[in-house]
Amino acid sequence: MRDVQEKIGRLVDRLANRAIWRLARPRRDIKTDIPLVSFTFDDVPDSALYEGARILERYDARGTFYIAGGLAGRVENDRTLITPEGCAELLARGHEIGCHTFAHRRVRSAGGLAADLERNADYLKSVGVTSPARNFAFPYNAAWPLARPELRRRYRSCRAGGEAINRGPIDPLMLKAVEIRQPEQHAEALTGWIDALVHEPGWLIFFTHDIAPRPTPYGCTPATFDRLVRYSVDRGCCVLPVDEALDRFNW
C-alpha cells in the first residue's frame, strides 16, 4: 500500500509541476550573452559544506545551500545533515543560504505553509542569517499551484527540477534545474549540459545533495563535483549563487 501511495504521490508531483511550467504567469526574460551556472544543494548534508563548498571556493566560486531547519544535525544511515554551526560557517564563507521549508515535506497546500516558512526563517536567523532567505527550493522538487501566492510574497525565486536550462521567458517561481546524482557515470556526463549552455547561453542550475567518496543515490563524489565546477570555469561560464544570477537579470 505504501508503494502505491508513493507512486501516486510522484505522479501528482509531475502533473502539478507540468501544469505550472505550462500555464503559470507572469514570466520574466533571461537575457544573457554569458553562460551562467549555479551550483545548489538541497537538505544540505554536512559533506556539502566540507567538500562541496570547499571545491567551489577552490575556483573562487560560491553556491546556494537550501536549508531545512527541521533536518539540522540529523544522523541518518548514509549521511549526516548540516548543524547550525555548519550553516553559520557557510554564510561566513560567502555562500548563499536559501529556504527548503522547515519540516521538509512536500508542499501540498497553502494551509500551514506560512507558519512552516516562518519557522524556518526563525531557525536561519538563530544561526546568523540576519536577512530573510530570498530564494526557495521545493522539497522533492514538488511544487503546488495554490502555494504560489505565499511563495511569491516571500521569495525572489523558487527552484524545482525539470532537467533543462533556463532560457527565454521563464517563471521565476519555477526555475528548472539539472540533478547531479548517481550513478557516477551519469554525473560525469553532465559536462554535456555545460557544452549546450556555452553553445546557446542561458542559466544552468545544478542541484545535488551530498558530495562524498561513497555518495548516496542523490549525490556524487568530490572528484566528479570538482570536474563539473572546473569544466564550467574552463569553458568560460560565470559561476554564481542563485541570488547573484538574478541580479544579472535585474529581476
Secondary structure as UniProt FT lines:
FT   HELIX           2..23
FT   STRAND          28..30
FT   STRAND          36..43
FT   HELIX           46..47
FT   HELIX           48..53
FT   HELIX           54..58
FT   TURN            59..60
FT   STRAND          64..67
FT   HELIX           69..71
FT   TURN            72..73
FT   STRAND          80..81
FT   HELIX           84..92
FT   TURN            93..94
FT   STRAND          96..99
FT   TURN            111..112
FT   HELIX           113..126
FT   TURN            127..128
FT   STRAND          135..137
FT   HELIX           139..141
FT   HELIX           145..147
FT   HELIX           148..154
FT   STRAND          157..162
FT   STRAND          168..170
FT   HELIX           172..174
FT   STRAND          175..179
FT   HELIX           184..188
FT   TURN            189..190
FT   HELIX           191..199
FT   STRAND          203..208
FT   TURN            217..218
FT   HELIX           222..234
FT   TURN            235..236
FT   STRAND          238..239
FT   HELIX           242..248
FT   TURN            249..250
//
